[in-house]
Amino acid sequence: MGIVKIDDDLHAEVRRASAVMCRSINAQAEFWMKIGMLAEANPTLPFTEIIRAELAAVQTPPADAIAA
């Protein structure tokens, strides 16, 4: 983990987006960085496909495990 210096205007945008998306400022910045890296690595995929692939990659516990 480290410190990343970003422009004040970008920080304000991260702060606004984090409030809307109910994420911390750090979590919002991390989300944007991850999606940006995936978009650069997969320039033909639209945002929705990147999100769909990320959701599919997450293992969800069985429903009975959640109820326990």
PyMOL commands that set and color helices and strands:
alter all, ss='L'
color gray80, all
select helices_A, chain A and resi 8-21+25-41+47-57+63-67
alter helices_A, ss='H'
color red, helices_A
deselect
rebuild
show_as cartoon
